Amino acid sequence: MTGLQKIRSIIVEDETAAREVLKNYLNKYCPQVEIIGEAANIKEAVPLLHELEPQLVFLDVEMPFGNAFDVLEACKDLQFETIFVTAFSEYSLKALNQSAAYYLLKPISIEELIVAVNKVQQQLAKHDLINRNRVIVENFREPKPEKQQVILPTLEGFEVVQMKDIVRLKGNGNFTDLHLVDGSKKMVCRFLKHFSEILPFPFLRVHKSHIINVNFVKAYNKGGFITLQDESEIEISSTYKDDFLSKFK
């Protein structure tokens, strides 16, 4: 690591034992990370982040006096990458996945820790700091799914789109083509399955290769096709037909 800049990092975690485990893992397996501070809760974390201005924060999702989203809200004037550490919760995972956030499930896997740190290192090296933290906070505070945003990893970097602007998604091998309301298409570096897991209703899987936004349905043909407002015809497979029709009763 000689000559290379270390990643100035802070750990925010309320359990002392968990902090020690993470520090030991980082020292042993991620020598590019330098721990410059620690906090046990939001009251300690916010002033510390403003004082030290780290490049990376390992942030426990659930803590006393507030959660990770409260920390981000209070530090939205700062620019840093975040690796969330969370016990499994479908709600927080959905919010993190929509924002293309880096996260680790407890108990922490060393392999996943190394992968997450390497991804952050690549982001910092590219200097293309997309403000994921802002999107995460806004999504968390916005109860209506259609007003939430999703961060799309593309071949060029990242793009942020409003969910309400996505008309349909089509699987394309290792990629997914997103068709937007303005007629444009984005090729995203994720399988279609990823979106079926993170996109809430009004998005519906209607075929192994297609997810649609039901707000854009124009007509349904009993022959097995859905016409959308962009005049595209999408085949609906028998597996998904009942679920689709039940939404229009």
C-alpha positions as CSV (number, residue, x, y, z in Angstrom):
1,M,0.0,0.0,0.0
2,T,3.0,2.3,0.0
3,G,2.4,5.5,-1.8
4,L,-1.3,4.9,-2.1
5,Q,-3.8,7.1,-0.4
6,K,-5.7,5.3,2.4
7,I,-9.5,5.7,2.6
8,R,-10.2,7.8,5.6
9,S,-13.0,6.0,7.4
10,I,-15.3,6.2,10.4
11,I,-17.3,3.4,12.0
12,V,-20.7,4.2,13.5
13,E,-22.0,1.2,15.4
14,D,-23.6,1.0,18.9
15,E,-22.3,-2.4,19.9
16,T,-18.7,-2.4,21.1
17,A,-18.1,-6.0,20.2
18,A,-19.4,-5.4,16.6
19,R,-17.1,-2.4,16.2
20,E,-14.1,-4.4,17.4
21,V,-14.9,-7.3,14.9
22,L,-15.2,-4.8,12.0
23,K,-12.0,-3.0,12.9
24,N,-10.1,-6.3,13.1
25,Y,-11.5,-7.4,9.7
26,L,-10.5,-4.1,8.2
27,N,-7.0,-4.1,9.6
28,K,-6.4,-7.7,8.4
29,Y,-8.2,-7.8,5.0
30,C,-8.7,-4.2,3.9
31,P,-5.3,-2.5,4.5
32,Q,-6.4,0.4,2.2
33,V,-8.9,1.6,4.9
34,E,-7.7,3.9,7.7
35,I,-10.1,4.1,10.7
36,I,-9.9,7.8,11.9
37,G,-12.8,7.7,14.3
38,E,-15.6,5.7,15.9
39,A,-19.1,6.6,17.2
40,A,-21.6,4.6,19.1
41,N,-24.8,6.5,18.2
42,I,-26.2,9.4,16.2
43,K,-25.4,12.0,18.9
44,E,-21.7,11.1,18.7
45,A,-21.7,10.4,14.9
46,V,-23.0,13.7,13.5
47,P,-20.4,16.1,15.1
48,L,-17.6,13.5,14.5
49,L,-18.4,13.3,10.7
50,H,-18.5,17.1,10.4
51,E,-15.2,17.4,12.3
52,L,-13.2,14.7,10.5
53,E,-14.9,14.7,7.0
54,P,-14.2,11.1,6.2
55,Q,-14.3,9.6,2.7
56,L,-16.1,6.4,3.9
57,V,-18.5,5.7,6.8
58,F,-19.4,2.2,8.0
59,L,-22.9,2.9,9.2
60,D,-25.1,0.7,11.4
61,V,-28.7,1.0,10.2
62,E,-30.4,0.6,13.6
63,M,-29.0,2.5,16.6
64,P,-30.2,4.2,19.8
65,F,-31.5,7.8,19.4
66,G,-32.1,7.4,15.7
67,N,-31.1,5.3,12.6
68,A,-28.7,5.5,9.7
69,F,-31.1,7.7,7.7
70,D,-31.1,10.3,10.5
71,V,-27.3,10.4,10.4
72,L,-27.3,11.0,6.6
73,E,-30.0,13.6,6.9
74,A,-27.9,15.5,9.5
75,C,-24.8,15.2,7.3
76,K,-26.3,16.0,3.9
77,D,-23.8,18.9,3.5
78,L,-21.0,16.4,3.5
79,Q,-19.8,14.1,0.7
80,F,-18.8,10.6,1.6
81,E,-19.4,7.0,0.6
82,T,-21.4,4.8,2.9
83,I,-21.3,1.1,3.6
84,F,-24.4,0.2,5.6
85,V,-24.2,-2.6,8.1
86,T,-27.6,-4.1,8.9
87,A,-29.4,-7.1,10.4
88,F,-31.8,-8.4,7.8
89,S,-34.8,-6.2,7.3
90,E,-36.8,-6.4,4.1
91,Y,-37.8,-2.7,4.5
92,S,-34.3,-1.3,4.8
93,L,-32.8,-3.7,2.2
94,K,-35.4,-2.5,-0.4
95,A,-34.5,1.2,0.4
96,L,-30.8,0.4,0.1
97,N,-31.1,-1.6,-3.1
98,Q,-33.2,1.1,-4.8
99,S,-30.4,3.5,-4.1
100,A,-27.7,1.1,-5.3
101,A,-26.1,1.4,-1.9
102,Y,-23.3,-0.8,-0.5
103,Y,-24.4,-2.8,2.5
104,L,-23.3,-5.8,4.6
105,L,-25.6,-8.1,6.4
106,K,-24.8,-9.0,10.0
107,P,-22.9,-11.1,10.9
108,I,-20.4,-9.6,8.5
109,S,-18.9,-11.8,5.8
110,I,-15.2,-11.1,5.2
111,E,-15.6,-11.8,1.4
112,E,-18.5,-9.3,1.2
113,L,-16.6,-6.7,3.2
114,I,-13.7,-6.9,0.8
115,V,-16.0,-6.6,-2.2
116,A,-17.8,-3.6,-0.8
117,V,-14.5,-1.8,0.2
118,N,-13.1,-2.5,-3.3
119,K,-16.2,-1.0,-4.9
120,V,-16.0,2.1,-2.8
121,Q,-12.3,2.4,-3.6
122,Q,-13.1,2.3,-7.4
123,Q,-15.8,5.0,-6.9
124,L,-13.3,7.3,-5.1
125,A,-10.7,6.7,-7.7
126,K,-13.1,7.7,-10.5
127,H,-14.1,10.8,-8.6
128,D,-17.6,10.4,-9.9
129,L,-19.2,10.7,-6.5
130,I,-22.9,10.3,-7.1
131,N,-24.7,11.5,-4.0
132,R,-26.3,8.2,-3.1
133,N,-26.8,9.4,0.4
134,R,-29.2,12.1,-0.7
135,V,-31.3,9.6,-2.7
136,I,-31.4,7.2,0.2
137,V,-32.6,9.9,2.6
138,E,-35.2,11.2,0.1
139,N,-36.5,7.7,-0.6
140,F,-36.7,6.9,3.1
141,R,-38.7,10.0,3.8
142,E,-41.1,9.6,0.8
143,P,-43.9,7.1,1.5
144,K,-45.3,7.1,-2.1
145,P,-43.3,4.6,-4.2
146,E,-44.0,6.5,-7.4
147,K,-42.3,9.6,-6.0
148,Q,-39.2,7.6,-5.0
149,Q,-36.0,7.5,-7.1
150,V,-33.9,4.6,-8.2
151,I,-30.2,4.7,-9.0
152,L,-29.3,2.8,-12.1
153,P,-25.7,1.4,-12.6
154,T,-25.0,1.9,-16.3
155,L,-21.9,1.1,-18.4
156,E,-20.9,4.8,-18.1
157,G,-21.5,5.2,-14.4
158,F,-24.8,5.9,-12.6
159,E,-28.1,7.6,-13.4
160,V,-30.9,8.6,-11.1
161,V,-34.5,8.3,-12.4
162,Q,-37.9,8.8,-10.8
163,M,-39.9,5.5,-10.6
164,K,-43.0,7.2,-12.0
165,D,-41.0,7.8,-15.3
166,I,-40.3,4.1,-15.9
167,V,-42.8,2.6,-18.3
168,R,-41.4,-0.9,-18.6
169,L,-38.3,-3.0,-18.1
170,K,-37.1,-5.8,-20.4
171,G,-34.5,-8.4,-19.6
172,N,-31.5,-8.3,-22.0
173,G,-29.1,-11.1,-21.0
174,N,-27.0,-9.8,-18.1
175,F,-28.5,-6.4,-18.5
176,T,-32.0,-4.8,-18.2
177,D,-33.4,-2.2,-20.7
178,L,-35.4,0.5,-19.0
179,H,-37.9,2.3,-21.2
180,L,-38.8,5.8,-19.9
181,V,-41.8,8.0,-20.4
182,D,-39.8,10.4,-22.6
183,G,-39.2,7.6,-25.1
184,S,-35.5,7.1,-24.1
185,K,-34.0,3.7,-23.1
186,K,-31.3,3.0,-20.5
187,M,-29.3,-0.2,-20.5
188,V,-28.6,-1.1,-16.8
189,C,-26.0,-3.5,-15.5
190,R,-28.4,-5.6,-13.5
191,F,-30.5,-8.7,-14.1
192,L,-34.3,-8.2,-14.5
193,K,-34.7,-10.3,-11.3
194,H,-33.0,-7.5,-9.3
195,F,-35.7,-5.1,-10.3
196,S,-38.5,-7.5,-9.6
197,E,-37.2,-7.7,-6.0
198,I,-36.7,-3.9,-5.4
199,L,-39.5,-2.2,-7.4
200,P,-42.8,-1.9,-5.5
201,F,-46.3,-1.8,-7.0
202,P,-47.3,-0.3,-9.5
203,F,-44.5,-2.4,-11.1
204,L,-45.6,-5.9,-12.0
205,R,-43.8,-8.9,-13.6
206,V,-45.9,-10.1,-16.5
207,H,-43.4,-12.3,-18.3
208,K,-40.0,-13.8,-17.6
209,S,-38.6,-11.0,-19.7
210,H,-40.9,-8.1,-18.8
211,I,-41.9,-5.9,-15.9
212,I,-44.4,-3.1,-16.6
213,N,-45.6,-0.1,-14.7
214,V,-49.4,-0.7,-14.6
215,N,-50.0,3.1,-14.6
216,F,-49.1,3.0,-18.3
217,V,-51.5,0.1,-19.3
218,K,-53.7,1.2,-22.2
219,A,-55.4,-2.1,-23.1
220,Y,-55.4,-5.8,-22.4
221,N,-56.1,-8.4,-25.1
222,K,-57.3,-11.8,-24.1
223,G,-55.0,-13.3,-26.7
224,G,-52.3,-12.7,-24.1
225,F,-51.0,-9.1,-24.8
226,I,-50.9,-5.8,-22.9
227,T,-50.7,-2.6,-24.9
228,L,-48.9,0.3,-23.1
229,Q,-49.3,4.0,-23.6
230,D,-46.1,4.0,-25.7
231,E,-47.9,1.6,-28.1
232,S,-45.6,-1.2,-27.1
233,E,-47.2,-4.7,-27.0
234,I,-46.0,-6.9,-24.2
235,E,-46.8,-10.6,-24.0
236,I,-48.3,-11.7,-20.7
237,S,-47.5,-15.3,-19.7
238,S,-50.1,-17.5,-18.0
239,T,-48.1,-17.6,-14.8
240,Y,-48.6,-13.9,-14.2
241,K,-52.0,-13.4,-15.8
242,D,-54.2,-13.8,-12.7
243,D,-52.1,-11.5,-10.6
244,F,-52.2,-8.8,-13.4
245,L,-56.0,-9.1,-13.9
246,S,-56.6,-8.9,-10.1
247,K,-55.1,-5.5,-10.0
248,F,-57.7,-4.2,-12.4
249,K,-60.8,-5.6,-10.6
